[in-house]
Amino acid sequence: MSVEIKVPAFPESISEGTLVKWHKAVGEAVSRDEIVADIETDKVVFEVPALDDGVVEELLESEGATVLSGQIIARIAPGKAASTGKAAKPLLTPVSANDAEVPAISPSAQKLMAEHGLSQKQVQGSGKDGRILKEDVQKAVENKSTTAKPAAAAAPVSLPAGERPRKRVPMSRLRARIAERLVEAQQTAAILTTFNEVNMQPLMELRKRYRDKFEKTHNVRLGYMSFFVKAAVEALKRFPEVNASIEGEDIVYHGFYDIGIAVGSPRGLVVPILRDVDQLGVAAIEGQIADFGNRAKNGSLTLEEITGGTFSITNGGVFGSLLSTPILNPPQSAILGMHKIQERPMVEEGQIVIRPMMYLALSYDHRIIDGREAVQFLVTIKELLEDPARILLEI
């Protein structure tokens, strides 16, 4: 009896997902708990494991299909590949009827071959045992296009008047959700931004002095973000309305400090949450941030890790941004923007000196945070960073 592979149960906040990748093809052996498919939602990517050893018998949905919680997407014939006698039913009709004499084809490759009218003889497989992959089909399509239009390849600038290339691709669920939340923030909050600048020299000297010993002791790199996080927590303690949020007609003041750290990933921007940061040391903060960054790249952040938060920090400086106005992450009421460190001439005690300066930006919801509190909050962060000992002493 076949074993059904179903879409995982989504949380209440997620209604559907997109089947972004099959890791197994029809006829391939699969082990219990081995990942069969990836399903992307507007928040995280769910990995779908096999429930038993066996052979993939049938794939019921194509890559890119919309799937629902609990939906059956594949079937596995229990047992080993050598012992199963049931013929596998492919998701798409094979291009060639003689399956015994041709290599296996991935579902995404079959779909692409059908779209471009290619036969298996026209595609050179690069996978295991000559398996044809999606990349192989794309290469064949490019070669076919080049062969059919040698003149265009020789003179790419001689396009007919009025013809300009365009590419249309659907938004990923995460990108669509990001767009939705950004528009929501601008439409529902009274967003203002206040700016200041911080002299990074004291912090840079502190980091240079203790960096090697810190890394040797804690086995984690010492960056600047942990100091910004600690400074933000101290400022939030002094200005609790910045750590609050609006729910209906009420203001909710949070007695804890969960800081979201904006992280870039191949799927888009995600904001994993550092929980109870007031109880964490610098090493613990740096370790969690490094872990978030690594797992954001491979898509293994969990839903719980990117949900919630009372305040956020984003660092556009890593991309070279000198100044920006960050947008709130609802229902949070404020977000701190860090930027590029740049040497600039400054006046100190009547003398012009060169200092490594960073612009800071605080975007806030003016409905619950007044301009005075916003400015003083940012000044507090500036003062703490320019005298890091005050962070330790909480003064």
Secondary structure, 3 states (H helix, E strand, C coil): CCEEEECCCCCCCCCEEEEEEECCCCCCEECCCCEEEEEECCCCEEEEECCCCEEEEEECCCCCCEEECCCEEEEEEECCCCCCCCCCECCCCCCCCCHHHCCCECHHHHHHHHHHCCCHHHCCCCCHHHCECHHHHHHHHHHHHHHHCHHHHHCCCCCCCCCCCCCCCCCCHHHHHHHHHHHHHHHHCCEEEEEEEEECHHHHHHHHHHHHHHHHHHCCCCCCHHHHHHHHHHHHHHCHHHHEEEECCEEEECCCCCEEECEEECCEEECCEECCHHHCCHHHHHHHHHHHHHHHHCCCCCCHHHCCCCEEEEEHHHHCCCCCCCCCCCCECEEEEECCCEEEEEEECCEEEEEEEEEEEEEEECCCCCHHHHHHHHHHHHHHHHCCHHHHHCC
